[in-house]
């Protein structure tokens, strides 16, 4: 299946809009894992296996692996997800942004080396920096639009043609850039009003929404702003609040509980709103 097809299937199969972010920080690992050669893989594998019943997707952040010289662990982890939890798509959070032959190499890295189902990209350099990713049939390309960090407003709110830049990105993504049908957008949970603006522009296009959990994004406001007519349309990401829900040897069990609670909180809101809309 393509990325979008697998995402739709995962929404239904797991009854979840939760995306579990995988940002391993060895200094925060339980004592029993610290200083072990395979610690990063072992930690992430345990998290994945514990939270898979509650997740519509996983999102490993490449910097957390590369900075620890753990790219091989990232390859191994994505292979594990595909083999043990087939049908749950993997988003490589890389935020790449370059043109021409360099973008082609980043696309190969994401889809051929790591075998990710989708990758996050930066649109600042325009369509020719995104096009090489679209050449990989069935793979998802998730474009930064309205990011969850406070500094995103420095550029994303600049007026261009009578509307903020992030809205221009959304319009381009929905109209001109989405020839493959596999484009999505990143819109932060810390800005629910902007989520609603983007949803109005892009229709049913999936949105990756970081910022719930440690960054303080509100679940009810996020779901209300971003849900589609059928109550889906979102990958609501939580990373640290799930990964480090516990710091003891039962860390995976604690992560499972946190993921279940987050999934249930999201479902409570979207079910209630769905009934209210009828």
KELUM-943950 format. One record per residue (C-alpha): residue number from 0; x negated, y, z negated; residue in one letter. Coordinates in Angstrom, 3 decimals. Each point is the difference from the previous one (the first is absolute). Layout:
BEGIN
R   n       xx       yy       zz res
R NUM        X        Y        Z   A
...
This chain:
BEGIN
R   n       xx       yy       zz res
R   0    0.000    0.000    0.000   X
R   1   -0.984    3.607    0.445   X
R   2   -0.713    2.177   -3.020   X
R   3    3.457    1.587    0.101   X
R   4    1.725   -3.356    0.396   X
R   5   -1.943   -1.525   -2.887   X
R   6    0.799    3.020   -2.165   X
R   7    3.736   -0.282    0.692   X
R   8   -0.197   -3.715   -0.798   X
R   9   -1.912    0.652   -3.234   X
R  10    2.523    2.619   -1.136   X
R  11    2.719   -2.619    0.329   X
R  12   -1.921   -3.026   -1.294   X
R  13   -1.349    1.636   -3.172   X
R  14    2.883    2.467   -0.465   X
R  15   -2.703    2.567   -0.634   X
R  16   -1.320    3.307    1.280   X
R  17   -3.069   -0.202   -2.244   X
R  18   -3.459    0.188    1.562   X
R  19   -2.714   -1.127   -2.420   X
R  20   -3.201    1.998    0.429   X
R  21   -3.279   -1.848   -0.527   X
R  22   -2.595    2.463   -1.343   X
R  23   -2.457   -2.149   -1.982   X
R  24   -2.175    1.814   -2.543   X
R  25   -2.387   -2.532   -1.636   X
R  26   -0.479    2.182   -3.088   X
R  27    3.708   -0.462   -0.752   X
R  28   -0.005   -3.782    0.395   X
R  29    0.614   -2.259   -3.012   X
R  30   -3.149   -1.091   -1.814   X
R  31    0.198   -3.497    1.398   X
R  32   -0.358    1.274    3.564   X
R  33   -2.677    2.660   -0.448   X
R  34   -3.411   -0.676    1.541   X
R  35    1.216   -3.080    1.868   X
R  36   -1.192   -0.121    3.636   X
R  37    3.523   -0.646    1.282   X
R  38    1.714    2.309   -2.474   X
R  39    1.632    2.310    2.546   X
R  40    1.457   -2.829    2.040   X
R  41    1.073   -1.957   -3.066   X
R  42    1.703    3.043   -1.541   X
R  43    1.836    0.963    3.195   X
R  44    0.987   -3.570    0.794   X
R  45    1.545   -0.372   -3.459   X
R  46    1.899    3.274    0.436   X
R  47    1.246   -1.019    3.450   X
R  48    1.179   -3.431   -1.131   X
R  49    1.751    1.475   -3.044   X
R  50    1.767    2.844    1.821   X
R  51    0.811   -1.562    3.393   X
R  52    3.582   -0.922   -1.020   X
R  53    0.738    3.701   -0.553   X
R  54   -1.882    1.606    2.908   X
R  55    0.923    0.849    3.577   X
R  56   -3.646    0.777    0.818   X
R  57   -3.519    0.256   -1.382   X
R  58   -2.302    2.972    0.545   X
R  59   -3.716   -0.529   -0.691   X
R  60   -1.955    3.284   -0.062   X
R  61   -3.216   -0.585    1.916   X
R  62   -2.115    2.479   -1.990   X
R  63    0.376   -2.007   -3.211   X
R  64   -1.470   -3.029    1.753   X
R  65   -2.664    1.733    2.100   X
R  66   -1.387    2.038   -2.899   X
R  67   -0.606   -3.253   -1.863   X
R  68   -1.522   -1.742    3.036   X
R  69    3.041   -2.281   -0.013   X
R  70    1.127    0.124    3.626   X
R  71   -0.285   -3.793    0.159   X
R  72    2.357   -0.202   -2.978   X
R  73    2.468    2.179    1.900   X
R  74   -0.113   -2.345    2.994   X
R  75    0.478   -2.960   -2.316   X
R  76    2.863    1.691   -1.831   X
R  77    1.972    0.831    3.150   X
R  78   -0.523   -3.556    1.256   X
R  79    1.339   -1.257   -3.341   X
R  80    3.112    2.158    0.298   X
R  81    0.688   -1.234    3.528   X
R  82   -0.515   -3.626   -0.978   X
R  83    1.726   -0.098   -3.391   X
R  84    2.666    2.688    0.449   X
R  85    0.853   -0.073    3.708   X
R  86    2.463    2.631    1.086   X
R  87   -1.176    2.706   -2.390   X
R  88   -1.810    2.578    2.149   X
R  89   -3.374    1.454   -0.983   X
R  90   -0.696    3.705    0.482   X
R  91   -3.665    0.980    0.077   X
R  92   -0.144    3.428   -1.619   X
R  93   -2.946    1.496    1.872   X
R  94    1.276    3.416    1.174   X
R  95   -2.294   -0.147    3.019   X
R  96   -0.140    2.972    2.341   X
R  97   -2.287    0.166    3.033   X
R  98    0.216    0.043    3.771   X
R  99   -0.822   -2.182    2.986   X
R 100   -2.376   -2.903   -0.355   X
R 101   -0.456    0.607   -3.737   X
R 102    3.729   -0.361   -0.630   X
R 103   -0.081   -3.207    2.032   X
R 104   -2.616   -1.394   -2.376   X
R 105    2.031    0.998   -3.059   X
R 106    3.013   -1.733    1.548   X
R 107   -2.051   -3.159    0.557   X
R 108   -1.241    0.195   -3.587   X
R 109    3.550    0.216   -1.338   X
R 110    1.711   -2.557    2.196   X
R 111   -2.712   -2.417    1.100   X
R 112   -2.445   -0.066   -2.909   X
R 113    2.427    0.475   -2.887   X
R 114    3.098   -1.348    1.785   X
R 115    2.214    2.681   -1.525   X
R 116    3.552    0.321    1.278   X
R 117   -0.116    3.805   -0.137   X
R 118   -2.439    2.800   -0.731   X
R 119    0.312    3.581   -1.236   X
R 120   -1.420    2.672    2.309   X
R 121   -0.562    3.754   -0.089   X
R 122    1.634    1.938    2.884   X
R 123   -2.088    3.175   -0.353   X
R 124   -1.865   -0.700    3.271   X
R 125    3.168   -0.650    1.990   X
R 126    1.477   -2.853    1.996   X
R 127   -3.228   -1.223    1.568   X
R 128   -1.221   -0.834   -3.501   X
R 129    3.096   -2.174   -0.567   X
R 130    0.409   -1.598    3.417   X
R 131   -2.758   -2.655   -0.371   X
R 132    1.856   -1.523   -2.964   X
R 133    3.218   -0.226    2.022   X
R 134   -1.826   -2.133    2.579   X
R 135    0.054   -2.871   -2.501   X
R 136    3.373   -1.526    0.742   X
R 137    2.287   -0.528   -2.963   X
R 138   -2.256    1.816   -2.467   X
R 139    1.319    2.847   -2.124   X
R 140   -1.455    3.502    0.006   X
R 141    0.945    2.104   -3.023   X
R 142   -0.675    3.703    0.536   X
R 143   -0.658    2.437   -2.836   X
R 144    2.811    2.547   -0.018   X
R 145    0.797    1.547   -3.410   X
R 146   -2.468   -1.416   -2.476   X
R 147    0.531   -0.324   -3.754   X
R 148   -3.069    2.001   -1.105   X
R 149    0.430    3.670   -1.000   X
R 150   -2.617    1.177    2.507   X
R 151    2.023   -1.421    2.875   X
R 152    1.915    3.284    0.080   X
R 153   -3.161    1.870    1.035   X
R 154    0.562   -1.139    3.596   X
R 155    3.224   -2.000    0.147   X
R 156    2.171    3.004   -0.866   X
R 157   -1.546    2.380    2.523   X
R 158    2.601    1.407    2.383   X
R 159   -0.359   -1.241    3.583   X
R 160    2.684    0.894    2.515   X
R 161    2.386    1.052   -2.734   X
R 162   -0.274   -3.130   -2.135   X
R 163   -2.565   -1.504   -2.401   X
R 164   -2.797   -2.051    1.514   X
R 165    1.127   -3.215   -1.721   X
R 166    3.358    0.298    1.820   X
R 167   -1.815    0.404    3.307   X
R 168   -1.900   -3.200   -0.739   X
R 169    3.287   -1.765   -0.772   X
R 170    1.554    1.212    3.257   X
R 171   -2.994   -1.080    2.065   X
R 172   -0.038   -3.386   -1.703   X
R 173    3.697   -0.559    0.630   X
R 174    0.099    1.293    3.575   X
R 175   -3.278   -0.047    1.937   X
R 176   -2.359   -2.259   -1.906   X
R 177    2.139   -3.039   -0.811   X
R 178   -0.225   -1.804    3.324   X
R 179   -0.738   -3.303   -1.732   X
R 180    2.883    0.284   -2.458   X
R 181   -2.463   -0.825   -2.785   X
R 182   -0.656    3.484   -1.390   X
R 183    0.771    0.941   -3.608   X
R 184   -0.732    3.062   -2.132   X
R 185   -1.526    0.674   -3.416   X
R 186    2.134    2.336   -2.121   X
R 187   -0.757    0.440   -3.709   X
R 188    2.487   -0.751   -2.759   X
R 189   -1.117    3.170   -1.757   X
R 190    1.884    2.032    2.639   X
R 191    3.537   -1.444    0.299   X
R 192    1.363    3.024    1.845   X
R 193   -2.591   -0.539    2.709   X
R 194    0.827   -3.718    0.124   X
R 195    3.595    0.976    0.818   X
R 196   -1.185    2.418    2.700   X
R 197   -2.155   -2.686    1.609   X
R 198    2.775   -2.599   -0.187   X
R 199    2.343    2.393    1.804   X
R 200   -2.587    0.421    2.775   X
R 201   -1.110   -3.598    0.534   X
R 202    3.225   -1.946   -0.518   X
R 203   -0.607   -3.662   -0.890   X
R 204   -3.816    0.115    0.245   X
R 205   -1.662   -1.682   -3.015   X
R 206   -1.650    2.254   -2.557   X
R 207   -2.933   -0.933   -2.217   X
R 208    0.589    1.917   -3.214   X
R 209   -2.877    0.179   -2.497   X
R 210    0.159    1.878   -3.276   X
R 211    2.392   -2.070   -2.125   X
R 212   -1.555   -1.109   -3.277   X
R 213   -3.277    1.565   -1.070   X
R 214    0.512    3.085    2.225   X
R 215    3.400    0.704   -1.546   X
R 216    2.347   -0.302    2.963   X
R 217    3.650   -0.456   -0.998   X
R 218    1.611   -3.252    1.173   X
R 219    3.565    1.334    0.185   X
R 220   -0.973    3.128    1.937   X
R 221   -2.214   -2.025    2.348   X
R 222    2.649   -2.579    0.813   X
R 223    2.686    2.620    0.417   X
R 224   -2.115    1.965    2.446   X
R 225   -1.547   -2.827    1.989   X
R 226    2.443   -2.880    0.298   X
R 227    1.552   -0.814    3.347   X
R 228    3.682   -0.761    0.488   X
R 229   -0.531   -3.669   -0.885   X
R 230   -1.970    0.842   -3.153   X
R 231   -3.468   -0.859    1.311   X
R 232   -2.475    1.951    2.159   X
R 233   -2.671    0.443   -2.687   X
R 234   -3.167   -1.577   -1.352   X
R 235   -0.171    1.630   -3.436   X
R 236   -3.557   -0.455   -1.185   X
R 237   -1.181   -0.445   -3.566   X
R 238   -3.624   -0.870   -0.718   X
R 239   -1.541    0.773   -3.386   X
R 240    3.238   -0.285   -1.978   X
R 241    0.243   -3.616    1.129   X
R 242   -3.666   -1.006    0.277   X
R 243   -0.883    1.198   -3.478   X
R 244    3.289   -0.615   -1.795   X
R 245   -2.034   -2.222   -2.317   X
R 246   -3.706   -0.131   -0.785   X
R 247   -0.196   -3.423   -1.625   X
R 248   -0.311   -3.487    1.390   X
R 249    3.739    0.058    0.768   X
R 250   -0.510    2.917    2.422   X
R 251    1.673   -1.846    2.880   X
R 252    3.081   -0.779   -2.086   X
R 253    0.208    3.641   -1.055   X
R 254   -0.354    1.099    3.616   X
R 255    2.798   -2.373    0.964   X
R 256    2.270    1.548   -2.623   X
R 257   -0.847    3.529    1.126   X
R 258    0.644   -0.882    3.645   X
R 259    3.324   -1.636   -0.855   X
R 260    1.046    3.024   -2.057   X
R 261   -0.930    2.403    2.803   X
R 262    1.802   -2.096    2.619   X
R 263    3.081   -0.149   -2.218   X
R 264   -0.060    3.758   -0.689   X
R 265   -0.123    0.686    3.738   X
R 266    2.813   -2.472    0.696   X
R 267    2.188    1.431   -2.729   X
R 268   -0.129    3.405    1.656   X
R 269    0.421   -1.152    3.578   X
R 270    2.868   -2.349   -0.895   X
R 271    1.774    2.727   -1.948   X
R 272   -0.460    2.514    2.795   X
R 273    1.162   -2.537    2.577   X
R 274    3.230   -0.520   -1.935   X
R 275    0.430    3.760   -0.433   X
R 276   -0.354    0.552    3.747   X
R 277    2.787   -2.438    0.860   X
